[in-house]
Amino acid sequence: MSDSQKQTLRQAALLYHETPKPGKLEVRATKPLANGRDLSLAYSPGVAEACLEIKADPAEASRYTARGNLVGVVSNGSAVLGLGNIGALASKPVMEGKAVLFKKFANIDCFDIEVDEKDPEKLAEIVCALGPTFGAINLEDIKAPDCFIVEKICRERMNIPVFHDDQHGTAIVVGAAATNALQVAGKRFEDIKIVSTGGGAAGIACLNMLLKLGVKRENVWLCDIDGLVYEGRTSEMTPQKAEYAQASDKRTLDEVIEGADMFLGLSGPGVLKPEMVAKMAGRPIVFALANPTPEIMPDEARTVAPDAIIATGRSDFPNQVNNVLCFPFIFRGALDVGATEINDDMCVACVQGIAELARATTSAEAAAAYKGEQLTFGADYLIPKPFDPRLVGVVSAAVAKAAMDSGVATRPIDDLEAYKHKLDQSVFKSALLMRPLFESARAASRRIIFAEGEDERVLRAAQAILEETTETPILIGRPEVLEARCERAGLNIRPGVDFQFVNPENDPRYFDFWTSYHELMERKGVTPDLAKAIMRTNTTAIAAVAVHRGEADSMICGTFGEYRWHLNYIQQILGTPDLSPQGALSLMILEDGPLFIADTQVHELPTPEQLARIAEGAARHVRRFGLEPNVALCSQSQFGNHAEGSGKRLREALAILDSRDTDFTYEGEMNVDVALDPGLRQKLFPRSRMSGVANTLVFAHADAASGVRNILKMRADGLEVGPILMGMGNKAHIVSPSITARGLLNMAAIAGTPVDHYG
């Protein structure tokens, strides 16, 4: 990195920490405090009731306070990574950052505690005295050997998890990376020779972890600044180093590195020379983890060992050993079962969970976060990326199970699978609402054809469909392109093996497809030549013909292009007297719950009859998500105060609904705020037939519906499921070009529900 680049990065980092307000954290209330009653409950006199419950049973603190989801990150700033002993105050940005990571990756609340105390026993006394505040303690950036003393005292005296992340977090991620590196290299823990540099907290913890995973003690050679740790050495020794002393007359790293299968560096820059790597065993594993400059740069190692498997602590090389893969998720599992400690079984479970996830197919979300990187298990992808959203479910559930199995859980979880689902829901907002549809899709085994099969999002969705449902994905695309893009995306599915495909350039069904299309369209100006051309070039029309011919049960299109263009071909080919588009329904998943919005796409200015059908269709779909529809017909008019315009059409739609045998709650016409605020509605229209908050908004103009949908998506962090095309018997859906791979998976689940369940 050039000096100018370093200066630019420095300024950007300082600006990030300074604006729009200093620091990276703030405290927010989780309960309303809007009036005198709220105040009396939050503080005096109501707070006394919670205090008395906790006095009677201390375990109730996790029920009535935030303690059960609160971690203290504690440091004295004596060994801040890459900066050294900078002191407690200067370490605060790092500890704030740690707290942010806890919240981001595992939704754990965190206070950073910087303590100006160098004496390890006094520091431990302070931490122990903080016990009533926290559900767990994360010790951070405390120098060795002081960190061993602090951790030992705190673990013995505190009945909550105490975890020194610099030791055990690093060890867990190294353990996971080593597990997979050995699999790639075709070696086993019990057979390998390990040479390690660095006898500090992290280095010793990593070696201890590798022993737990099967490495033999006699095969570990530990070096530090004074060379090999050998029996009888007295300089720069600690009890922890002495555990790894070798009975040998060798004294230098260069002497002991010969024949080593793995180098583990947690020391300093340039310690490992290329000529040393050349002495290692075939397919050497080199973990050069010093930051910011590793013990050897990857390109230097590969000049002498092109097949070396390399990990560093840096984000600009593959296989970054980053503690964020561990600490949020091990604490999440420990807190959720009320663990009294984080023990070896929980650490090993964390290792195994991380390692297994790297061997699984990469998630679409991780691929989007790391666009352009090759995320396929192998020498350059040993451990998952921090933004892989599956980490919290896989790793935390494994840790929770290990805590229960080892007897340290005070609040055991009865249903671990349900717990994992709940963790996934915290990352995938749509998971809970989509669950009934996924269950229906698993039972139905329908065939879903994707018009834009060569799109990477579609390929990732197809992989997920095969993993999570019993549906059969059919992709329209050229097989060689599908194959290459699956390979590039790190997917293990292949055309013709794992999923069916329709090749628009050369498919044996081409004659059947174009003749079918011509039969449907010959009296609408479509000639045989035009039909042939369309069946070679128009993937939306091809997908619709496949559904028409019964070769697929439902189609999904729209990852690019304009909605109405796709809708035109769907209407041409699949439209019948009984099947016609009624409207597009979007489910917006917001922080305070779901909100359905219609019609966002189909009818620009729907008639009263169309509005009534939109409301009926929306109500059917709301029930598919396991919710009871509460439909508001929305307008600028409020219960008749505008004689014309959208209010008039909605009043006529209301009358149509009143004349029918409907089985859902609806009301209108009203403003959106009245639909969402029952108190305001009661004040304006006391005799309203609707109670509670509306969960479905039907608009009299597509501009209004689409505008609300996009505002919620862009400014309220709303997650869209849809749009769902109503009225087509679940045979076709047109998505938005901004849809994600998970959004396509959700749409496949919707399309996967058979029509008799659809209503």
Buried (B, 14 or more C-beta within 10 A) or exposed (E): EEEEEEEEEEEEEEEEEEEEEEEBEEEEEEEEEEEEEBEEBBEEEEEEEBEEBBEEEEEBBBEBBEBBBBBBBBBBBBBBBEEEBBBBEEBBBBBBBBBBBBBEBBBBBBBBBBBEBBEBEEBBBBBBEBBEBBBBBBBBBBBBBBBBBBBBBBBEBBEBBBBBBBBBBBBBBBBBBBBBBBBBBEBEBEEBBBBBBBBBBBBBBBBBBBBBBEBBEEBBBBBBEBBBBBEEBEEEBBEBBEBBBBEEEBBEBBBBBBEBBBBBBBBBBBBBBBEBBBBBBEBBBBBBBBBEBBBBBBEBBBEBBEEBBBBBBBEEBBBBBBBBBBBBBBBBBBBBBBBBBBBEBBBBBBBBBBBBBBBBBBBBBBBBBBEEBBBBBBBBBBBBBBBBBBBBBBBBBBBBBBBBEBEBBEBBBEEBEEBBBBBBBBBBBBBBBBBBBBEBBBBBEBBBBBBBBBBBBBBBBBBBBBEBBEBBBBBBBBBEBBBEBBEEBBBBBBBEEBBBBBBBEEBEBBEBBBBBBBEBBEEEEBEEEBBBEBBBEBBBBBBBBBBBBEBBBBBBBBBEBEBEEBBEBBBBBBBEEEBBBBBBBBBBBBEEEBBBBBBBBBBEEBBBEBBBBBBBBBBBBBBBBEBEBBBBBBBBBBBEEBEEBBBBBBBBBBEBBEEEEBEBBBBBBBBBEBBBBBEBBEEBBEEBEBEEBBBBBBBBBBEBBBBBBBEBBEEEEBBBBBBBBBBBBBBBBBBBEEBBBBBBBBBBBBBBBBBEBBE
